[in-house]
Amino acid sequence: MTTRILHLEFGRYLYGGAKQVDYLISALDQYDDIEQHLACPEDSAIGREMKGRCKVHPVPYSSDIDARVVQHLTKLIRDIEPDLLHIHSRHGSDVWGAIASKITQVPAICTRRIDTTESALSNIKYSQFEAVVSISEGVKAAVTKRCPDDVLQPVIHSAVDIEDFPYEADREWLNKTFDVPGDHQVVANFAQLVDRKGQGDLILSMRNVLASADKVTCLLFGEGPQRDSYQSLIDRYELNEHVKLCGFSDLVPRILPNVDVVVHPAYAEGLGTILLQAGACRRMVIACPTGGIPEVIEDGETGVHVDVGAPDTLGEQIILALENPNRRQQLGENLYQRVAEHFTPKAMAEAYYALYKQVLTNQERESD
């Protein structure tokens, strides 16, 4: 008997949560009894990527508060008659998807990716789902505060496909592309430029790093509301020759092999896809033990921990990492082994497949 799944992903760009949906849909192809559909915004990157790989249903959607999408989702659900809705992103899809599930009486599960605690009203939203999946124990700790006890609350980790990272190091390309001096070591951060990602601490830490080793460049990849603030910080401490805001890049698989250390000093983090990507490229990581990060980065084993909001300590750890290439290599290799064993699309798909079957079995029992 075929189980029909309708995935809802309202992220427009193919990274973060949307990339995880890509991995999941592709990995679920191993099951002959699963038929997959994807509802996504019109002209979204994931819609283009998944065309021909599953049945894609573009829906008009302008923003998180576009309530008109409920009408479109309700019609779509009634047309394709899925057995289960899998709601993947925020971007409003958790709220609108929950309402559409309620209207159509089609059971739904939701995947939660961030570890911030929501308002008390989220209890109403979560009560509409059969299961709320957390991508880490850190996220689950936040979900449990708002999710009713009778809703399933499994943890299913995010994944990375190591085959997406085939590049060898090519420092000549990196140096030319991002204006890095040929004799510099490279520290890099890949994240949205928002307060909770901690790039301000990394910028401040570079003062101490450069006092100890002046042949270092720090590359910050990402866009966000803190860009101007971070540029002002770089200007204030005259770091422009060593700290560069590079904007968003879709060249991460090619960039990572050329980086000496990946630094992720986040104040809050669901899991940290960049940590998995760094592992796929055998890069050493320095990160804060917040949210789900410790489930990937174990201090002294698969990376190094630093306290949240401690730029001086962060600078010290960066210096130690840059001075010890053998340690960098070993920690990067250890991280690779952990990612390759525990954070694969196959493992993620197996866990979701089992959850789908559990939810639908529970539904059948309740209807008897």
C-alpha positions as a printed Julia matrix, in Angstrom:
368×3 Matrix{Float64}:
   0.0    0.0     0.0
   1.43   3.37   -1.05
   1.73   6.19    1.48
   1.34   9.64   -0.05
   3.34  12.41    1.66
   2.86  16.12    0.99
   5.92  18.12    2.06
   5.46  21.84    2.78
   8.61  23.95    2.45
   8.21  27.72    2.17
  11.89  28.7     2.17
  12.74  30.21   -1.2
  16.46  29.41   -1.33
  18.2   26.05   -1.44
  20.15  26.13    1.81
  19.42  25.5     5.48
  16.07  23.83    5.99
  15.21  23.75    2.3
  18.41  21.82    1.56
  17.43  19.32    4.26
  14.1   18.81    2.47
  16.05  18.17   -0.73
  18.14  15.53    1.06
  15.1   13.92    2.66
  12.96  13.67   -0.47
  15.89  12.24   -2.42
  16.76   9.68    0.29
  13.13   8.59    0.71
  13.22   7.42   -2.92
  14.68   4.16   -1.59
  11.18   3.22   -0.37
   8.83   1.89   -3.04
   5.75   2.47   -0.89
   6.23   6.25   -0.55
   4.78   8.73   -3.06
   6.09  12.25   -2.5
   4.67  15.68   -3.31
   6.18  19.08   -2.54
   4.25  22.32   -2.0
   6.55  25.35   -2.21
   6.39  29.03   -3.22
   6.2   29.87   -6.88
   9.62  30.42   -8.45
  11.46  29.0    -5.41
  14.88  27.38   -5.75
  13.75  24.14   -4.15
  10.82  23.9    -6.55
  13.21  24.14   -9.5
  15.63  21.66   -7.94
  13.01  19.02   -7.16
  11.19  19.2   -10.49
  11.37  15.77  -12.07
  12.4   14.18   -8.76
   9.0   14.42   -7.08
   5.63  16.0    -7.86
   6.09  19.74   -7.29
   3.11  22.02   -6.59
   4.01  25.75   -6.66
   1.66  27.88   -4.56
   1.28  31.69   -4.48
   2.98  32.94   -1.31
   4.36  36.4    -0.62
   5.37  36.4     3.07
   4.95  34.78    6.49
   1.68  36.64    7.03
   0.11  35.7     3.69
  -2.95  33.9     5.06
  -4.32  33.41    1.55
  -2.03  30.4     1.27
  -4.42  28.42    3.49
  -7.0   28.42    0.69
  -4.4   27.21   -1.82
  -3.12  24.5     0.53
  -6.61  23.32    1.37
  -7.49  22.93   -2.31
  -4.17  21.2    -3.02
  -4.65  18.75   -0.14
  -8.15  17.89   -1.32
  -6.9   17.43   -4.89
  -3.99  15.06   -4.2
  -5.43  13.44   -1.03
  -2.18  12.88    0.9
  -2.06  10.47    3.82
   0.22  12.81    5.77
   1.48  16.4     5.69
   5.11  17.03    6.57
   5.62  20.71    7.37
   9.3   21.62    7.25
   9.97  25.31    7.62
   8.81  28.25    9.58
   8.23  31.12    7.11
   4.58  30.8     8.17
   4.17  27.25    6.93
   3.93  25.83   10.46
   0.94  28.06   11.25
  -0.77  27.9     7.85
   0.0   24.21    7.48
  -1.51  23.47   10.88
  -4.7   25.32    9.89
  -4.9   23.48    6.55
  -4.4   20.18    8.37
  -7.24  21.04   10.75
  -9.59  22.04    7.93
  -8.9   18.95    5.8
  -8.5   16.51    8.7
  -5.26  15.2     7.19
  -2.72  14.41    9.93
   0.47  16.44    9.99
   3.93  16.44   11.49
   6.22  19.45   11.81
  10.02  19.72   11.86
  11.44  22.38   14.16
  14.97  23.64   13.41
  15.75  26.44   15.89
  16.21  26.32   19.66
  14.54  29.59   20.67
  11.52  29.31   22.96
   8.24  30.41   21.37
   5.31  32.23   22.95
   2.65  30.38   24.91
   0.36  30.6    21.86
   2.57  28.05   20.11
   0.96  25.42   22.35
  -2.18  25.79   20.22
  -0.19  25.36   17.0
   1.69  22.3    18.21
  -1.48  20.66   19.47
  -2.61  20.34   15.83
   0.31  18.05   14.96
   0.71  14.33   15.5
   4.44  14.83   15.97
   6.88  17.73   16.33
  10.35  16.66   15.23
  13.4   18.45   16.64
  16.66  18.38   14.71
  18.64  18.14   17.96
  18.22  17.57   21.67
  18.91  21.27   22.08
  15.9   22.13   19.93
  13.78  19.54   21.74
  14.49  21.25   25.05
  12.79  24.37   23.63
   9.96  22.45   21.94
   9.06  20.54   25.12
   8.28  23.81   26.9
   5.38  24.49   24.5
   4.42  21.15   22.96
   1.6   19.12   24.59
   2.69  15.84   26.16
   0.4   13.76   23.94
   2.22  14.93   20.77
   5.17  12.77   19.67
   8.47  14.63   20.1
  11.27  12.66   18.43
  14.75  13.97   17.62
  15.9   13.4    14.03
  19.21  15.02   13.19
  19.85  17.02   10.06
  22.14  15.53    7.44
  24.77  16.3     4.87
  25.66  14.39    1.72
  29.44  14.11    1.68
  29.32  13.63   -2.09
  28.2   17.27   -2.35
  31.71  18.26   -1.21
  34.09  16.83   -3.83
  36.57  19.71   -4.09
  40.26  19.58   -3.22
  42.06  22.57   -1.73
  42.83  25.3    -4.25
  44.25  28.26   -2.36
  45.19  30.1    -5.52
  41.48  30.18   -6.46
  40.43  31.28   -2.95
  43.1   33.98   -2.75
  42.13  35.4    -6.12
  38.37  35.2    -5.54
  38.34  36.78   -2.07
  41.5   38.91   -2.18
  43.44  36.88    0.39
  47.24  37.34    0.56
  49.04  34.19   -0.52
  50.92  33.79    2.79
  47.86  34.18    5.05
  46.04  31.54    7.04
  42.26  31.7     6.73
  39.58  31.71    9.42
  35.98  31.62    8.17
  32.41  31.89    9.36
  29.32  30.92    7.36
  26.03  32.19    8.79
  23.32  34.8     8.49
  24.54  38.13    9.85
  22.33  38.32   12.93
  23.21  38.86   16.6
  22.65  35.26   17.67
  25.25  33.91   15.23
  28.01  35.73   17.13
  30.03  37.24   14.29
  30.57  40.38   16.38
  32.6   38.29   18.84
  34.64  36.85   15.99
  35.43  40.31   14.67
  36.5   41.46   18.14
  38.59  38.33   18.63
  40.62  39.17   15.55
  42.3   42.03   17.43
  44.04  39.51   19.68
  44.67  37.07   16.83
  46.42  39.73   14.77
  48.49  40.88   17.74
  49.93  37.37   17.86
  49.94  36.44   14.16
  49.49  39.16   11.59
  49.27  36.87    8.54
  45.65  35.86    9.07
  42.5   36.69    7.08
  38.97  36.23    8.45
  36.23  35.72    5.86
  32.59  36.18    6.89
  30.09  34.64    4.47
  26.44  35.63    4.81
  23.95  38.46    4.63
  21.66  39.91    7.27
  20.56  42.95    9.26
  23.86  43.24   11.16
  26.0   43.77    8.07
  26.36  47.53    8.47
  26.98  47.18   12.2
  29.71  44.61   11.6
  31.32  46.77    8.93
  31.37  49.67   11.41
  33.07  47.39   13.94
  35.66  46.39   11.36
  36.25  50.05   10.51
  36.49  51.11   14.16
  39.3   48.67   14.91
  41.01  49.13   11.52
  40.6   45.48   10.57
  39.66  45.97    6.92
  42.84  44.37    5.59
  42.18  41.21    7.61
  38.4   40.87    8.12
  36.16  40.78    5.06
  32.38  40.64    4.72
  32.0   38.44    1.65
  28.2   38.28    1.41
  26.2   35.14    0.75
  27.95  32.52   -1.38
  26.71  29.31   -2.96
  30.34  28.2    -3.34
  30.65  26.8     0.18
  31.72  23.3    -0.99
  34.58  24.88   -2.94
  35.52  27.39   -0.23
  35.66  25.05    2.78
  38.65  22.9     1.73
  40.75  26.1     1.6
  39.87  27.25    5.12
  42.2   26.55    8.05
  39.58  26.92   10.79
  35.78  27.28   10.74
  34.57  29.46   13.61
  30.93  29.38   14.71
  30.5   31.4    17.94
  26.68  31.26   17.91
  24.64  32.27   20.95
  21.8   29.97   19.83
  21.77  27.21   17.23
  19.41  24.39   16.35
  22.21  22.13   15.12
  24.38  24.05   12.67
  24.43  22.71    9.11
  27.75  24.44    8.51
  29.28  22.2    11.18
  28.23  19.14    9.18
  29.58  20.71    6.0
  32.88  21.51    7.71
  33.06  17.87    8.78
  32.42  16.73    5.21
  35.53  18.74    4.25
  37.6   17.61    7.27
  37.87  21.17    8.63
  38.5   21.95   12.29
  35.66  23.82   14.03
  35.65  26.19   17.0
  32.1   26.75   18.32
  30.04  27.59   21.39
  28.28  24.69   23.18
  24.78  26.07   22.64
  21.6   24.41   21.34
  22.43  21.31   19.31
  26.09  22.19   18.65
  27.49  19.76   21.29
  25.78  16.91   19.44
  28.17  17.55   16.55
  31.15  19.29   18.12
  32.51  17.47   21.17
  35.17  19.53   22.92
  38.64  18.13   22.27
  37.31  15.3    20.12
  35.56  16.69   17.04
  36.34  20.36   17.62
  36.83  22.98   20.31
  34.29  24.73   22.55
  34.48  28.35   23.7
  32.14  30.15   26.03
  29.35  32.25   24.54
  30.16  35.94   24.34
  33.88  35.57   25.11
  35.87  37.13   22.23
  39.17  37.08   24.15
  38.92  33.34   24.77
  37.8   32.84   21.18
  40.9   34.68   19.98
  43.12  32.48   22.14
  41.61  29.31   20.67
  41.97  30.59   17.12
  45.66  31.3    17.75
  46.19  27.82   19.22
  44.47  26.25   16.23
  46.5   28.19   13.69
  49.75  27.35   15.48
  49.07  23.59   15.55
  48.38  22.13   12.09
  48.56  18.52   13.32
  45.82  19.15   15.87
  43.71  20.91   13.24
  44.06  17.96   10.93
  43.19  15.41   13.62
  40.1   17.26   14.85
  38.96  17.75   11.27
  39.36  14.05   10.56
  37.49  13.13   13.75
  34.63  15.42   12.74
  34.54  13.86    9.29
  34.18  10.39   10.8
  31.36  11.53   13.09
  29.44  13.23   10.28
  29.94  10.31    7.88
  28.62   7.83   10.46
  25.77   9.7    12.14
  24.51  12.57    9.95
  23.69  10.99    6.6
  20.59  11.54    4.44
  20.0    7.78    4.55
  19.85   7.76    8.36
  17.59  10.82    8.37
  15.23   9.23    5.83
  15.06   5.96    7.77
  14.03   7.84   10.91
  11.34   9.85    9.11
  10.03   6.77    7.31
   9.6    5.02   10.67
   7.87   8.11   12.08
   5.47   8.34    9.12
   4.47   4.71    9.65
   4.08   5.22   13.4
   1.84   8.27   12.97
  -0.37   6.59   10.38
  -0.63   3.41   12.46
  -1.7    5.5    15.45
  -4.31   7.19   13.27
  -5.73   3.84   12.17
  -5.99   2.64   15.76
  -7.78   5.79   16.82
 -10.29   5.47   13.99
 -11.15   1.83   14.83
